[in-house]
Amino acid sequence: MSTWDHEDAELLAGIARRDSEALLALYRKYSSRVFSLIYRILDDRAAAEEVLQDTFYRLWDRSHLYHPEKGQLISWLLTVARNLALDRKRKESRRAESSVFLTGEESGGFDLDTLPDMAAVEDPDLNRTLRRVMQELPAEQKAAIELAYFEGLTHQELSVRLGESLGTVKTRIRLGLSKLRKAMKDYRKVML
């Protein structure tokens, strides 16, 4: 376990003992990155701040759900934040009687976990590399990935939104994700 992970483990142990200072330390450490993701999804500062608070409340209330062997704490926080932000967006969509976003179980098999979580990448050089690759993707691939990740659209919903066949949408996502994964692997080989 790295020192970074060790610090998080100690703070999580503090949260388990109901030490509010431990929660505050994790909030100070990660809140700006978590807020950035939420804000990008919701595009509403007040709503993003509420979801940020909900995310850290979830950490306080359900820290036992985080398992270090499955990944870094920031990845868990970003996943929780993304899910809460998309849930809020879905509720607002229903209230506005507009299109309803589907849950992960109804997503037609699209696995968003295969998308490298650039906000969770601790290495600034790798983060820049992934962002550069994302910018270099053909516009159609980039749009499909961003709509799926930040708006939670399913393949079918993407097909309708983009006016493309289902097969075309699936291909664009697969090719884009493949390029991002390759960039990540290539970067790690260079660093070894």
Buried (B, 14 or more C-beta within 10 A) or exposed (E): EEEEEEBBEEBBEBBEEEEEEBBBBBBEBBBEBBBBBBBBBBEBEEBBBBBBEBBBEBBBEEBEEBEEEEBBBBBBBBBBBBBBBBBBBBEEBEEEEEBEBBEEEEBEEBEBEEBBBBBBBEEEEBBEBBEEBBEEBEEBBBBBBBBBBBBBBBBBBBBEBBEBEEEBBBBBBBBBBEBBBEBBEEBEEEEE
